[in-house]
Amino acid sequence: MVSVVQNVAIDCADAYELARFWSGVTGRPLHPDDGPGSRETQVLLADGPVLYFNQVPEPKTVKNRLHLCLRPETSRDQEVERLLGLGAAFVADHRNPDGTGWAVLADPEGNEFCVLRSDSDRAAGSS
């Protein structure tokens, strides 16, 4: 027997608002029962586990030990710009001159995540 990952739980100060940000990132909808003031909110991903946002009283205090890595459909650099426009913050640049590497961003509550090269970036061998 094995276990199946049901969701990725993310503690946060405002479950609905953070889920709205991640809904914009992924282009996927919120659970239809969720709305402003919901203490638990879900982003329904097309494949894989649900992103589950759980409102907690304590703030984030240290670097994430677990984070999401995103592979965009467009170029990595275009996606970084789009995510910054949605409210992400730039944390660290691990992009290399040869096009390899990734960018580290943070969501509006400071949770770090990575933006990897897209499949087309990887096939072209450039950034």
All heavy atoms as an XYZ file, in Angstrom:
969
protein
N       0.827     -1.192      0.000
C       0.000      0.000      0.000
C       0.870      1.255      0.000
O       1.988      1.226      0.479
C      -0.884      0.002      1.237
C      -2.008     -0.994      1.173
S      -3.297     -0.519      2.289
C      -3.240     -1.911      3.388
N       0.292      2.344     -0.506
C       0.974      3.632     -0.560
C       0.011      4.721     -0.116
O      -1.194      4.497      0.003
C       1.498      3.952     -1.982
C       2.501      2.913     -2.441
C       0.353      4.064     -2.963
N       0.526      5.901      0.107
C      -0.299      7.069      0.403
C      -0.287      7.994     -0.801
O       0.699      8.059     -1.535
C       0.246      7.830      1.616
O       0.105      7.054      2.779
N      -1.357      8.727     -0.984
C      -1.490      9.690     -2.072
C      -1.496     11.081     -1.460
O      -2.187     11.321     -0.457
C      -2.797      9.453     -2.862
C      -3.012     10.517     -3.912
C      -2.783      8.065     -3.485
N      -0.742     12.009     -2.026
C      -0.731     13.382     -1.535
C      -2.061     14.023     -1.923
O      -2.370     14.163     -3.112
C       0.453     14.185     -2.105
C       0.374     15.634     -1.665
C       1.771     13.560     -1.677
N      -2.853     14.398     -0.927
C      -4.170     15.002     -1.148
C      -4.061     16.498     -1.407
O      -4.713     17.041     -2.274
C      -5.056     14.767      0.087
C      -6.415     15.414      0.002
C      -7.276     14.806     -1.081
O      -7.248     13.597     -1.300
N      -8.028     15.630     -1.775
N      -3.232     17.181     -0.596
C      -3.081     18.620     -0.764
C      -1.732     19.063     -0.232
O      -1.060     18.318      0.463
C      -4.224     19.394     -0.095
C      -4.285     19.203      1.404
O      -3.288     19.348      2.101
N      -5.451     18.885      1.928
N      -1.366     20.265     -0.611
C      -0.203     20.934     -0.051
C      -0.776     22.058      0.804
O      -1.445     22.958      0.290
C       0.725     21.487     -1.152
C       1.877     22.269     -0.532
C       1.241     20.358     -2.033
N      -0.573     21.968      2.118
C      -1.149     22.938      3.048
C      -0.184     24.093      3.270
O       1.013     23.888      3.482
C      -1.473     22.265      4.373
N      -0.721     25.305      3.212
C       0.075     26.511      3.393
C      -0.578     27.346      4.485
O      -1.712     27.802      4.336
C       0.158     27.314      2.070
C       0.778     26.428      0.981
C       0.939     28.611      2.266
C       0.605     26.948     -0.421
N       0.130     27.507      5.610
C      -0.359     28.361      6.685
C      -0.224     29.816      6.257
O       0.749     30.186      5.590
C       0.440     28.136      7.970
C       0.157     26.789      8.616
O      -0.786     26.097      8.183
O       0.884     26.436      9.561
N      -1.195     30.639      6.655
C      -1.166     32.028      6.217
C      -2.040     32.898      7.125
O      -2.811     32.386      7.932
C      -1.643     32.132      4.774
S      -3.260     31.390      4.484
N      -1.899     34.199      6.974
C      -2.671     35.159      7.760
C      -4.046     35.405      7.152
O      -5.010     35.669      7.867
C      -1.912     36.480      7.879
N      -4.169     35.346      5.822
C      -5.438     35.587      5.145
C      -5.607     34.536      4.047
O      -5.091     34.697      2.934
C      -5.475     37.002      4.564
C      -6.835     37.395      4.016
O      -7.586     36.507      3.563
O      -7.134     38.595      4.040
N      -6.313     33.463      4.393
C      -6.426     32.315      3.490
C      -7.031     32.696      2.143
O      -6.522     32.297      1.088
C      -7.253     31.209      4.149
N      -8.098     33.460      2.153
C      -8.778     33.789      0.905
C      -7.894     34.654     -0.003
O      -7.761     34.372     -1.187
C     -10.109     34.487      1.184
C     -10.847     34.847     -0.079
C     -11.463     33.864     -0.847
C     -10.922     36.157     -0.516
C     -12.133     34.185     -2.022
C     -11.590     36.488     -1.691
C     -12.190     35.503     -2.431
O     -12.845     35.822     -3.595
N      -7.283     35.686      0.549
C      -6.465     36.579     -0.281
C      -5.229     35.868     -0.828
O      -4.848     36.074     -1.974
C      -6.072     37.840      0.489
C      -7.218     38.811      0.649
C      -7.836     39.250     -0.675
O      -7.095     39.547     -1.642
O      -9.075     39.274     -0.764
N      -4.588     35.029     -0.005
C      -3.416     34.319     -0.507
C      -3.825     33.294     -1.555
O      -3.139     33.120     -2.573
C      -2.633     33.660      0.630
C      -1.244     33.189      0.240
C      -0.388     34.330     -0.323
C      -0.551     32.543      1.427
N      -4.962     32.639     -1.367
C      -5.452     31.700     -2.381
C      -5.779     32.429     -3.679
O      -5.532     31.894     -4.773
C      -6.671     30.950     -1.855
N      -6.301     33.638     -3.593
C      -6.571     34.421     -4.816
C      -5.280     34.693     -5.575
O      -5.241     34.613     -6.802
C      -7.257     35.735     -4.461
C      -8.729     35.606     -4.209
C      -9.356     36.928     -3.958
N      -8.635     37.973     -4.690
C      -9.186     39.066     -5.164
N     -10.442     39.303     -4.996
N      -8.466     39.958     -5.802
N      -4.199     35.040     -4.847
C      -2.905     35.241     -5.501
C      -2.493     33.967     -6.241
O      -2.145     34.008     -7.429
C      -1.835     35.631     -4.469
C      -0.435     35.598     -5.024
C       0.051     36.657     -5.771
C       0.392     34.508     -4.808
C       1.339     36.633     -6.300
C       1.681     34.470     -5.324
C       2.151     35.533     -6.069
N      -2.536     32.815     -5.557
C      -2.100     31.561     -6.162
C      -3.042     31.098     -7.262
O      -2.628     30.429     -8.202
C      -1.883     30.490     -5.084
C      -0.582     30.723     -4.399
C      -0.365     31.335     -3.198
C       0.706     30.395     -4.921
N       0.976     31.399     -2.938
C       1.658     30.827     -3.976
C       1.144     29.781     -6.083
C       3.025     30.658     -4.167
C       2.515     29.604     -6.279
C       3.437     30.046     -5.319
N      -4.303     31.472     -7.184
C      -5.230     31.203     -8.282
C      -4.770     31.960     -9.531
O      -4.776     31.419    -10.636
C      -6.651     31.625     -7.884
O      -7.542     31.466     -8.958
N      -4.331     33.209     -9.353
C      -3.798     33.987    -10.466
C      -2.506     33.411    -11.008
O      -2.270     33.401    -12.215
N      -1.654     32.909    -10.115
C      -0.386     32.302    -10.538
C      -0.647     31.078    -11.404
O      -0.054     30.915    -12.469
C       0.473     31.911     -9.307
C       1.652     31.032     -9.704
C       0.952     33.144     -8.566
N      -1.541     30.212    -10.933
C      -1.762     28.928    -11.609
C      -2.848     28.971    -12.682
O      -2.962     28.032    -13.472
C      -2.155     27.846    -10.582
O      -3.390     28.229     -9.958
C      -1.064     27.656     -9.535
N      -3.659     30.032    -12.685
C      -4.766     30.092    -13.619
C      -5.870     29.107    -13.282
O      -6.692     28.773    -14.130
N      -5.905     28.649    -12.054
C      -6.887     27.658    -11.616
C      -7.849     28.294    -10.619
O      -7.472     29.199     -9.873
C      -6.198     26.455    -10.983
C      -5.233     25.725    -11.919
C      -5.903     25.146    -13.142
N      -6.959     24.219    -12.713
C      -7.938     23.789    -13.490
N      -8.035     24.196    -14.724
N      -8.831     22.950    -13.013
N      -9.086     27.786    -10.555
C     -10.110     28.416     -9.719
C      -9.994     28.072     -8.241
O      -9.407     27.056     -7.855
C     -11.409     27.834    -10.286
C     -11.012     26.467    -10.766
C      -9.609     26.660    -11.326
N     -10.599     28.936     -7.444
C     -10.802     28.635     -6.031
C     -11.955     27.646     -5.918
O     -12.810     27.570     -6.803
C     -11.154     29.900     -5.258
C     -10.136     31.031     -5.262
C     -10.680     32.226     -4.490
C      -8.821     30.578     -4.679
N     -12.005     26.928     -4.810
C     -13.140     26.049     -4.545
C     -14.398     26.910     -4.522
O     -14.387     28.012     -3.965
C     -12.943     25.333     -3.203
C     -13.943     24.278     -2.950
N     -15.228     24.551     -2.558
C     -13.854     22.928     -3.062
C     -15.894     23.427     -2.419
N     -15.085     22.420     -2.724
N     -15.500     26.469     -5.128
C     -16.695     27.310     -5.219
C     -17.304     27.714     -3.875
O     -18.031     28.702     -3.804
C     -17.679     26.469     -6.043
C     -17.121     25.104     -6.092
C     -15.655     25.190     -5.815
N     -17.033     26.988     -2.808
C     -17.566     27.336     -1.489
C     -16.728     28.380     -0.764
O     -17.117     28.856      0.300
C     -17.677     26.088     -0.599
C     -18.720     25.103     -1.103
O     -19.614     25.528     -1.879
O     -18.632     23.915     -0.734
N     -15.560     28.733     -1.297
C     -14.653     29.666     -0.624
C     -14.950     31.102     -1.037
O     -15.302     31.371     -2.185
C     -13.195     29.321     -0.951
C     -12.806     27.941     -0.447
O     -13.434     27.457      0.502
O     -11.875     27.353     -1.019
N     -14.798     32.014     -0.090
C     -15.035     33.424     -0.376
C     -14.326     34.292      0.642
O     -13.657     33.790      1.551
N     -14.445     35.611      0.529
C     -13.803     36.519      1.473
C     -14.153     36.126      2.917
O     -15.305     35.811      3.220
C     -14.393     37.886      1.120
C     -14.762     37.752     -0.326
C     -15.232     36.330     -0.479
N     -13.144     36.090      3.759
C     -13.330     35.717      5.155
C     -13.201     34.232      5.432
O     -13.170     33.819      6.592
N     -13.112     33.407      4.384
C     -12.936     31.966      4.604
C     -11.610     31.711      5.302
O     -10.575     32.228      4.884
C     -12.968     31.201      3.275
O     -14.218     31.272      2.652
N     -11.621     30.927      6.343
C     -10.393     30.606      7.084
C      -9.625     29.448      6.444
O      -8.470     29.219      6.746
C     -10.719     30.295      8.539
C     -11.302     31.521      9.269
C     -11.531     31.268     10.732
N     -10.329     30.870     11.447
C      -9.358     31.689     11.840
N      -9.441     32.969     11.560
N      -8.323     31.228     12.506
N     -10.282     28.716      5.578
C      -9.675     27.637      4.809
C     -10.127     27.814      3.365
O     -11.319     27.940      3.104
C     -10.108     26.274      5.342
C      -9.688     26.034      6.772
C     -10.254     24.744      7.340
O     -11.125     24.123      6.692
O      -9.830     24.364      8.432
N      -9.170     27.845      2.456
C      -9.485     28.100      1.055
C      -8.625     27.182      0.194
O      -7.483     26.898      0.537
C      -9.204     29.579      0.702
O      -9.865     30.407      1.642
C      -9.688     29.921     -0.678
N      -9.176     26.729     -0.931
C      -8.462     25.812     -1.805
C      -8.368     26.346     -3.223
O      -9.318     26.944     -3.724
C      -9.193     24.466     -1.859
C      -9.301     23.772     -0.528
C     -10.103     22.500     -0.661
O      -9.721     21.603     -1.422
N     -11.209     22.409      0.048
N      -7.208     26.122     -3.847
C      -7.040     26.345     -5.278
C      -7.056     24.958     -5.905
O      -6.264     24.085     -5.534
C      -5.722     27.084     -5.595
C      -5.514     27.178     -7.106
C      -5.710     28.463     -4.961
N      -7.974     24.760     -6.829
C      -8.186     23.448     -7.442
C      -7.296     23.302     -8.664
O      -7.630     23.775     -9.755
C      -9.667     23.292     -7.814
C     -10.641     23.517     -6.645
C     -12.076     23.481     -7.151
C     -10.409     22.508     -5.538
N      -6.159     22.664     -8.497
C      -5.221     22.461     -9.601
C      -5.765     21.417    -10.563
O      -6.528     20.532    -10.179
C      -3.855     22.033     -9.058
C      -3.188     23.020     -8.098
C      -1.867     22.466     -7.607
C      -2.990     24.369     -8.766
N      -5.373     21.509    -11.827
C      -5.855     20.579    -12.850
C      -5.366     19.162    -12.585
O      -6.113     18.199    -12.714
C      -5.408     21.039    -14.236
N      -4.115     19.022    -12.227
C      -3.510     17.720    -11.949
C      -2.784     17.812    -10.623
O      -2.236     18.848    -10.273
C      -2.496     17.351    -13.046
C      -3.147     17.220    -14.413
O      -4.178     16.550    -14.513
O      -2.613     17.817    -15.373
N      -2.774     16.729     -9.905
C      -2.029     16.704     -8.657
C      -2.838     17.196     -7.485
O      -4.055     17.353     -7.561
N      -2.158     17.464     -6.382
C      -2.857     17.843     -5.154
C      -3.440     19.256     -5.218
O      -3.070     20.068     -6.059
C      -1.763     17.753     -4.088
C      -0.497     17.957     -4.828
C      -0.721     17.386     -6.209
N      -4.336     19.523     -4.316
C      -4.953     20.835     -4.148
C      -3.991     21.723     -3.356
O      -3.263     21.245     -2.488
C      -6.286     20.660     -3.361
C      -6.835     21.971     -2.870
C      -7.294     19.910     -4.196
N      -3.971     23.027     -3.646
C      -3.272     23.978     -2.784
C      -4.278     24.405     -1.715
O      -5.323     24.974     -2.031
C      -2.787     25.195     -3.566
C      -1.707     24.959     -4.596
C      -1.333     26.277     -5.280
C      -0.483     24.309     -3.979
N      -3.975     24.103     -0.463
C      -4.894     24.309      0.659
C      -4.327     25.394      1.568
O      -3.236     25.238      2.111
C      -5.053     22.990      1.417
C      -5.880     23.078      2.657
C      -7.258     22.956      2.602
C      -5.278     23.288      3.893
C      -8.018     23.033      3.755
C      -6.039     23.367      5.043
C      -7.406     23.243      4.967
O      -8.163     23.319      6.101
N      -5.049     26.487      1.721
C      -4.595     27.622      2.528
C      -5.357     27.623      3.840
O      -6.592     27.617      3.851
C      -4.794     28.932      1.760
C      -3.983     28.948      0.498
C      -4.478     28.414     -0.674
C      -2.691     29.451      0.507
C      -3.716     28.383     -1.823
C      -1.920     29.426     -0.638
C      -2.430     28.891     -1.799
N      -4.614     27.606      4.937
C      -5.164     27.507      6.270
C      -4.763     28.735      7.073
O      -3.577     28.980      7.288
C      -4.639     26.229      6.943
C      -5.223     26.004      8.294
O      -6.410     26.177      8.503
N      -4.386     25.606      9.231
N      -5.747     29.513      7.500
C      -5.475     30.732      8.257
C      -5.023     30.379      9.669
O      -5.695     29.616     10.359
C      -6.746     31.577      8.300
C      -6.493     33.017      8.614
C      -7.671     33.862      8.162
O      -8.017     33.849      6.990
N      -8.252     34.575      9.089
N      -3.873     30.923     10.080
C      -3.325     30.695     11.413
C      -2.973     32.041     12.049
O      -2.760     33.023     11.342
C      -2.064     29.790     11.360
C      -2.405     28.414     10.798
C      -0.958     30.426     10.548
N      -2.904     32.102     13.380
C      -2.649     33.383     14.042
C      -1.188     33.837     14.011
O      -0.910     35.035     14.050
C      -3.100     33.138     15.479
C      -2.963     31.663     15.676
C      -3.247     31.041     14.327
N      -0.242     32.909     13.929
C       1.165     33.291     13.997
C       1.711     33.639     12.617
O       1.338     33.030     11.623
C       2.012     32.192     14.654
C       2.088     30.902     13.884
C       0.908     29.954     14.138
O       0.040     30.246     14.972
O       0.868     28.906     13.468
N       2.618     34.624     12.542
C       3.200     35.012     11.255
C       4.328     34.064     10.841
O       4.870     33.320     11.654
C       3.766     36.405     11.539
C       4.123     36.355     12.997
C       3.057     35.488     13.637
N       4.665     34.108      9.560
C       5.829     33.374      9.054
C       7.076     34.027      9.640
O       7.186     35.247      9.652
C       5.853     33.451      7.527
C       7.044     32.748      6.902
C       7.017     32.921      5.393
C       8.167     32.249      4.737
N       9.463     32.834      5.001
N       8.020     33.214     10.105
C       9.205     33.783     10.748
C      10.527     33.334     10.137
O      11.537     33.978     10.361
C       9.228     33.442     12.252
O       9.196     32.024     12.405
C       8.054     34.065     12.979
N      10.555     32.238      9.417
C      11.811     31.734      8.850
C      11.605     31.286      7.408
O      10.481     31.206      6.929
C      12.384     30.554      9.675
C      12.735     30.987     11.078
C      11.415     29.390      9.703
N      12.709     30.960      6.749
C      12.665     30.466      5.373
C      11.865     29.168      5.311
O      11.937     28.338      6.204
C      14.093     30.213      4.888
C      14.180     29.724      3.463
C      15.628     29.426      3.074
C      15.744     28.970      1.658
N      15.141     27.652      1.410
N      11.113     29.016      4.218
C      10.356     27.774      4.003
C      11.294     26.578      3.974
O      12.380     26.645      3.404
C       9.665     27.779      2.635
C       8.737     28.917      2.392
O       8.722     29.895      3.104
N       7.953     28.785      1.350
N      10.866     25.466      4.542
C      11.592     24.209      4.398
C      11.055     23.427      3.209
O      11.685     22.496      2.724
C      11.455     23.379      5.672
C      12.148     23.973      6.883
C      13.647     24.021      6.720
N      14.234     22.729      6.497
C      14.999     22.079      7.349
N      15.290     22.618      8.499
N      15.480     20.909      7.048
N       9.883     23.778      2.750
C       9.236     23.170      1.599
C       8.723     24.313      0.737
O       8.188     25.285      1.271
C       8.066     22.306      2.078
C       7.178     21.679      1.022
C       7.897     20.513      0.351
C       5.892     21.182      1.660
N       8.924     24.227     -0.562
C       8.428     25.296     -1.420
C       7.978     24.734     -2.763
O       8.325     23.619     -3.116
C       9.469     26.409     -1.604
C      10.685     25.971     -2.346
N      11.816     25.536     -1.715
C      10.947     25.896     -3.666
C      12.727     25.208     -2.618
N      12.217     25.414     -3.817
N       7.210     25.519     -3.477
C       6.744     25.136     -4.806
C       7.756     25.597     -5.845
O       8.346     26.668     -5.719
C       5.393     25.781     -5.096
C       4.263     25.447     -4.127
C       3.009     26.227     -4.500
C       3.985     23.958     -4.104
N       7.937     24.788     -6.882
C       8.745     25.156     -8.038
C       7.818     25.174     -9.243
O       7.126     24.191     -9.520
C       9.877     24.151     -8.266
S      11.137     24.192     -6.992
N       7.787     26.296     -9.939
C       6.886     26.481    -11.068
C       7.643     26.367    -12.385
O       8.726     26.927    -12.534
C       6.240     27.872    -10.993
C       5.548     28.234     -9.682
C       5.033     29.659     -9.752
C       4.434     27.257     -9.377
N       7.059     25.636    -13.345
C       7.604     25.590    -14.700
C       6.587     26.295    -15.589
O       5.518     25.766    -15.860
C       7.853     24.167    -15.186
C       8.534     24.191    -16.548
C       9.191     22.915    -16.980
N       9.984     22.204    -16.032
C      11.266     22.467    -15.719
N      11.878     23.495    -16.270
N      11.919     21.726    -14.861
N       6.876     27.511    -16.033
C       5.894     28.287    -16.794
C       5.696     27.776    -18.213
O       6.560     27.094    -18.773
C       6.508     29.691    -16.808
C       7.975     29.459    -16.676
C       8.134     28.229    -15.824
N       4.547     28.153    -18.783
C       4.279     27.837    -20.183
C       5.008     28.814    -21.095
O       5.357     28.481    -22.207
C       2.774     27.893    -20.449
C       2.015     26.792    -19.750
C       0.514     26.900    -19.936
O       0.028     27.953    -20.397
O      -0.161     25.911    -19.617
N       5.227     30.032    -20.624
C       5.954     31.051    -21.370
C       7.412     31.015    -20.900
O       7.791     30.131    -20.147
C       5.296     32.428    -21.139
O       5.964     33.387    -21.948
C       5.373     32.853    -19.698
N       8.229     31.956    -21.281
C       9.623     31.939    -20.824
C       9.690     32.242    -19.326
O       8.799     32.881    -18.763
C      10.460     32.956    -21.599
O      10.234     34.261    -21.100
N      10.746     31.775    -18.715
C      10.956     32.004    -17.283
C      10.940     33.497    -16.971
O      10.264     33.933    -16.030
C      12.292     31.388    -16.849
C      12.635     31.649    -15.382
C      14.082     31.333    -15.060
N      14.947     32.038    -15.983
C      16.079     31.539    -16.457
N      16.506     30.357    -16.098
N      16.808     32.235    -17.294
N      11.656     34.283    -17.753
C      11.766     35.712    -17.458
C      10.438     36.435    -17.641
O      10.089     37.316    -16.857
C      12.871     36.340    -18.304
C      14.234     35.750    -17.957
O      14.387     35.174    -16.858
O      15.151     35.857    -18.788
N       9.662     36.040    -18.651
C       8.333     36.625    -18.830
C       7.428     36.263    -17.657
O       6.651     37.086    -17.184
C       7.697     36.142    -20.135
C       8.318     36.728    -21.374
C       7.757     36.089    -22.626
O       7.574     34.871    -22.689
N       7.485     36.905    -23.627
N       7.541     35.043    -17.178
C       6.712     34.614    -16.053
C       7.103     35.339    -14.773
O       6.239     35.729    -13.982
C       6.796     33.093    -15.856
C       5.896     32.565    -14.769
C       4.398     32.686    -15.065
O       3.999     33.326    -16.061
O       3.613     32.153    -14.266
N       8.388     35.549    -14.556
C       8.826     36.324    -13.392
C       8.172     37.702    -13.415
O       7.620     38.160    -12.410
C      10.369     36.430    -13.331
C      10.822     37.503    -12.347
C      10.979     35.078    -12.964
N       8.185     38.355    -14.556
C       7.574     39.684    -14.669
C       6.070     39.633    -14.412
O       5.511     40.502    -13.740
C       7.875     40.302    -16.037
C       9.331     40.671    -16.226
C       9.870     41.578    -15.122
O       9.203     42.575    -14.774
O      10.961     41.275    -14.595
N       5.394     38.613    -14.932
C       3.955     38.473    -14.718
C       3.646     38.285    -13.234
O       2.739     38.918    -12.692
C       3.411     37.284    -15.516
C       1.878     37.133    -15.428
C       1.399     35.908    -16.187
N       1.589     34.692    -15.432
C       0.713     34.220    -14.530
N      -0.406     34.868    -14.260
N       0.956     33.083    -13.910
N       4.430     37.434    -12.568
C       4.190     37.154    -11.152
C       4.490     38.371    -10.280
O       3.778     38.628     -9.294
C       5.001     35.938    -10.715
C       4.637     34.635    -11.445
C       5.552     33.509    -11.028
C       3.184     34.277    -11.254
N       5.501     39.133    -10.639
C       5.764     40.380     -9.913
C       4.568     41.321    -10.049
O       4.181     41.993     -9.096
C       7.049     41.039    -10.425
C       8.350     40.284    -10.116
C       9.520     40.930    -10.842
C       8.596     40.193     -8.622
N       3.951     41.339    -11.228
C       2.764     42.154    -11.449
C       1.562     41.694    -10.636
O       0.679     42.498    -10.314
N       1.520     40.399    -10.288
C       0.430     39.873     -9.462
C       0.636     40.161     -7.977
O      -0.274     39.948     -7.185
C       0.296     38.356     -9.646
C      -0.270     37.865    -10.968
C      -0.236     36.342    -11.021
C      -1.698     38.370    -11.148
N       1.839     40.611     -7.604
C       2.098     40.910     -6.204
C       3.219     40.119     -5.571
O       3.474     40.256     -4.374
N       3.913     39.286     -6.348
C       5.069     38.565     -5.812
C       6.212     39.549     -5.581
O       6.247     40.633     -6.159
C       5.514     37.475     -6.788
N       7.150     39.149     -4.740
C       8.363     39.939     -4.486
C       9.570     39.142     -4.964
O       9.602     37.916     -4.857
C       8.493     40.242     -2.995
N      10.576     39.849     -5.509
C      11.800     39.198     -5.973
C      12.700     38.939     -4.765
O      12.957     39.841     -3.985
C      12.512     40.086     -6.990
C      13.478     39.334     -7.830
C      13.066     38.739     -9.005
C      14.792     39.194     -7.442
C      13.954     38.024     -9.794
C      15.691     38.490     -8.216
C      15.272     37.894     -9.393
N      13.161     37.698     -4.606
C      13.984     37.322     -3.450
C      15.434     37.091     -3.848
O      16.346     37.637     -3.236
C      13.419     36.061     -2.756
C      14.335     35.580     -1.632
C      12.018     36.341     -2.218
N      15.667     36.263     -4.865
C      17.042     35.920     -5.247
C      17.089     35.505     -6.714
O      16.155     34.900     -7.230
C      17.573     34.785     -4.368
N      18.206     35.828     -7.342
C      18.397     35.521     -8.753
C      19.454     34.432     -8.886
O      20.622     34.655     -8.578
C      18.832     36.778     -9.503
C      18.705     36.638    -11.003
O      18.530     35.507    -11.489
O      18.762     37.682    -11.672
N      19.032     33.254     -9.325
C      19.948     32.138     -9.559
C      19.988     31.791    -11.044
O      20.283     30.659    -11.419
C      19.529     30.923     -8.726
C      19.615     31.152     -7.255
N      20.808     31.143     -6.578
C      18.661     31.451     -6.347
C      20.579     31.396     -5.297
N      19.283     31.595     -5.135
N      19.687     32.803    -11.894
C      19.761     32.613    -13.343
C      21.214     32.794    -13.772
O      21.906     33.678    -13.272
C      18.851     33.597    -14.054
C      17.376     33.346    -13.740
C      16.474     34.389    -14.311
N      16.596     35.629    -13.530
C      15.835     36.690    -13.714
N      14.907     36.706    -14.648
N      15.993     37.760    -12.961
N      21.645     31.964    -14.699
C      23.031     31.981    -15.176
C      23.111     32.551    -16.585
O      22.139     32.494    -17.337
C      23.598     30.554    -15.160
C      23.569     29.968    -13.772
O      24.016     30.591    -12.815
N      23.020     28.770    -13.644
N      24.282     33.067    -16.967
C      24.443     33.627    -18.316
C      24.117     32.639    -19.435
O      23.674     33.044    -20.508
C      25.914     34.035    -18.367
C      26.295     34.261    -16.943
C      25.488     33.262    -16.148
N      24.294     31.338    -19.187
C      23.999     30.343    -20.230
C      22.514     29.990    -20.307
O      22.107     29.134    -21.079
C      24.839     29.082    -20.034
C      24.463     28.286    -18.801
O      23.579     28.731    -18.013
O      25.056     27.203    -18.593
N      21.671     30.648    -19.478
C      20.227     30.407    -19.520
C      19.717     29.415    -18.501
O      18.524     29.283    -18.315
N      20.617     28.704    -17.849
C      20.180     27.765    -16.822
C      19.814     28.533    -15.549
O      20.006     29.743    -15.466
C      21.285     26.738    -16.504
O      22.448     27.433    -16.035
C      21.642     25.907    -17.731
N      19.330     27.822    -14.575
C      19.047     28.429    -13.280
C      17.582     28.787    -13.085
O      16.721     28.420    -13.882
N      17.320     29.520    -12.021
C      15.956     29.834    -11.622
C      15.931     31.157    -10.881
O      16.964     31.688    -10.486
C      15.400     28.723    -10.736
C      16.164     28.552     -9.462
C      15.887     29.141     -8.247
C      17.354     27.788     -9.256
N      16.827     28.783     -7.307
C      17.747     27.944     -7.898
C      18.133     26.978    -10.069
C      18.869     27.326     -7.357
C      19.255     26.371     -9.523
C      19.604     26.542     -8.180
N      14.723     31.678    -10.687
C      14.521     32.889     -9.892
C      13.691     32.511     -8.670
O      12.771     31.697     -8.769
C      13.799     33.950    -10.709
N      14.030     33.097     -7.527
C      13.274     32.870     -6.301
C      12.418     34.105     -6.039
O      12.930     35.222     -5.998
C      14.202     32.613     -5.086
C      13.374     32.370     -3.826
C      15.142     31.447     -5.359
N      11.124     33.872     -5.901
C      10.169     34.928     -5.587
C       9.489     34.580     -4.269
O       9.664     33.482     -3.745
C       9.123     35.057     -6.693
C       9.616     35.299     -8.114
C       8.428     35.455     -9.065
C      10.515     36.504     -8.199
N       8.711     35.510     -3.745
C       7.903     35.255     -2.554
C       6.486     35.729     -2.829
O       6.279     36.754     -3.492
C       8.485     35.972     -1.345
N       5.521     34.990     -2.303
C       4.123     35.399     -2.443
C       3.846     36.569     -1.492
O       4.750     36.977     -0.744
C       3.182     34.208     -2.249
C       3.096     33.672     -0.833
O       3.441     34.382      0.131
O       2.661     32.511     -0.684
N       2.654     37.147     -1.509
C       2.391     38.321     -0.674
C       2.578     38.117      0.832
O       2.705     39.095      1.561
C       0.930     38.660     -1.009
C       0.776     38.203     -2.417
C       1.567     36.917     -2.475
N       2.623     36.870      1.305
C       2.864     36.621      2.729
C       4.294     36.159      3.005
O       4.620     35.749      4.103
C       1.845     35.626      3.272
C       0.459     36.234      3.342
C      -0.467     35.527      4.306
O       0.007     34.729      5.144
O      -1.669     35.777      4.228
N       5.155     36.228      1.976
C       6.567     35.928      2.176
C       6.979     34.487      1.957
O       8.128     34.135      2.214
N       6.084     33.639      1.470
C       6.427     32.242      1.196
C       7.212     32.170     -0.106
O       6.717     32.571     -1.157
C       5.157     31.390      1.085
C       4.347     31.426      2.354
O       4.829     31.048      3.410
N       3.119     31.914      2.253
N       8.450     31.648     -0.030
C       9.314     31.588     -1.197
C       8.866     30.506     -2.167
O       8.353     29.466     -1.763
C      10.760     31.308     -0.786
C      11.392     32.372      0.068
C      11.213     32.129      1.562
O      10.582     31.126      1.952
O      11.703     32.954      2.350
N       9.090     30.755     -3.457
C       8.866     29.755     -4.492
C       9.821     30.046     -5.638
O      10.361     31.145     -5.752
C       7.403     29.722     -4.954
C       6.904     31.002     -5.570
C       6.926     31.184     -6.947
C       6.393     32.020     -4.774
C       6.446     32.359     -7.519
C       5.912     33.192     -5.342
C       5.939     33.360     -6.711
N      10.063     29.037     -6.468
C      11.015     29.171     -7.575
C      10.294     29.196     -8.911
O       9.273     28.533     -9.096
C      11.985     27.996     -7.584
S      13.048     27.941     -6.129
N      10.852     29.941     -9.844
C      10.385     29.934    -11.226
C      11.521     29.331    -12.048
O      12.610     29.906    -12.135
C      10.013     31.343    -11.727
C       9.515     31.266    -13.165
C       8.976     31.986    -10.812
N      11.239     28.172    -12.617
C      12.224     27.431    -13.404
C      12.136     27.844    -14.868
O      11.248     28.599    -15.261
C      11.939     25.934    -13.282
C      11.809     25.383    -11.858
C      11.392     23.922    -11.910
C      13.097     25.563    -11.093
N      13.045     27.317    -15.675
C      12.964     27.541    -17.118
C      11.770     26.789    -17.679
O      11.423     25.713    -17.220
C      14.229     27.055    -17.812
C      15.455     27.879    -17.464
C      16.642     27.503    -18.294
N      16.965     26.079    -18.170
C      17.692     25.408    -19.030
N      18.204     25.992    -20.087
N      17.943     24.135    -18.850
N      11.159     27.351    -18.693
C      10.063     26.662    -19.378
C      10.640     25.543    -20.237
O      11.851     25.483    -20.490
C       9.293     27.652    -20.263
O      10.116     28.082    -21.326
N       9.769     24.677    -20.704
C      10.221     23.604    -21.606
C      10.841     24.194    -22.877
O      11.850     23.691    -23.368
C       9.061     22.666    -21.961
C       8.665     21.777    -20.801
O       9.500     21.547    -19.902
O       7.504     21.319    -20.793
N      10.230     25.283    -23.403
C      10.790     25.888    -24.615
C      12.148     26.544    -24.332
O      13.043     26.508    -25.170
C       9.823     26.906    -25.230
O       9.532     27.938    -24.316
N      12.327     27.144    -23.129
C      13.637     27.683    -22.741
C      14.669     26.564    -22.713
O      15.795     26.726    -23.196
C      13.600     28.311    -21.344
C      12.891     29.653    -21.269
O      12.731     30.299    -22.319
O      12.518     30.034    -20.150
N      14.300     25.443    -22.130
C      15.223     24.328    -21.997
C      15.568     23.758    -23.371
O      16.721     23.420    -23.635
C      14.633     23.253    -21.105
C      14.538     23.734    -19.666
C      13.760     22.821    -18.785
N      14.007     21.429    -19.086
C      13.445     20.425    -18.456
N      12.617     20.656    -17.475
N      13.711     19.185    -18.771
N      14.579     23.647    -24.258
C      14.833     23.104    -25.605
C      15.733     24.027    -26.412
O      16.582     23.556    -27.177
C      13.506     22.890    -26.337
N      15.562     25.339    -26.223
C      16.369     26.318    -26.957
C      17.758     26.445    -26.342
O      18.657     27.011    -26.972
C      15.666     27.668    -26.980
N      17.905     26.004    -25.098
C      19.201     26.138    -24.426
C      19.533     27.562    -24.079
O      20.687     27.937    -23.988
N      18.497     28.387    -23.870
C      18.741     29.782    -23.528
C      17.781     30.200    -22.421
O      16.919     29.445    -22.014
C      18.520     30.672    -24.748
O      17.165     30.643    -25.132
N      17.917     31.452    -21.952
C      17.064     31.947    -20.885
C      15.747     32.414    -21.354
O      15.183     32.664    -22.200
C      17.730     33.084    -20.134
O      18.067     34.142    -20.986
